[in-house]
Amino acid sequence: MSRGGIDSRHVPLPATTTTPGLVAAIAELSADPTVDGILLQHPVPAGIDERAAFEAIAPGKDVDGVTMHSFAAMAFGLPGVASCTPAGILRLLDAYGVNVAGTHAVVIGRSPILGKPVAMLLLARDATVTVCHSRTAGLPSIVAGADIVVAAVGRPEFVRGAWLKPGAVVVDAGYNPGNVADVAFEEALGRAGLITPVPGGVGPTTIAVLLEQTVEAAFRALH
């Protein structure tokens, strides 16, 4: 049992596991009444259909907020489970008194479990959101107009300090080998008003949201 009072069950699968095999394992957990939440470690190995695996998670046990059901509920402001890292990012902004309404937020990255959901959450808070990606032209000039920058691109020190508007809030959700961030941290320190470190910034809030949503799923299952 974890320090949070949650029993955990590790379900290892062999490297030879196929998509049908993984889906079957997740479906079995989804049907197990003793399981309240399912977390699929991702990214999955090459050759596995990650989306099919995510969709095998029962919506009520999707404590990581990775299914299409969870994304739709979050995007429409309906009751449901939020993607953990995006929800953790909003918690961080709240904790440091960052008023999102009326700001221009630039999200760099469009993954279905980070870039897209954090854009939806920021939009729900009345930010004007620009989502940038590998085909975005003129990225430095777009970032230069941002009040809030969320870096989730998965490339070490991709976002340079000189790109930032002075005083911008920078949330670095990237992680690369060697604890290297997506934002050139030392460069950004001289311009950002607030910036999250890597490690120790977004990661702990992600875990906190995951634990909270697992407890909430357990309570829902009892009622």
URRA-V414760 format. One line per field, one symbol per residue. ss: DSSP state (2 for helix, 1 for strand, 0 for the rest). A space follows every 10 residues. Layout:
# URRA-V414760
ss: ???
This chain:
# URRA-V414760
ss: 0000000000 0000000022 2222222222 2000000000 0000000002 2222200022 2000000222 2222200000 0002222222 2222200000 0001111100 0000222222 2222000111 1100000022 2220000111 1000000010 2220000011 1100010001 0010222220 0001100000 0222222222 2222222222 220
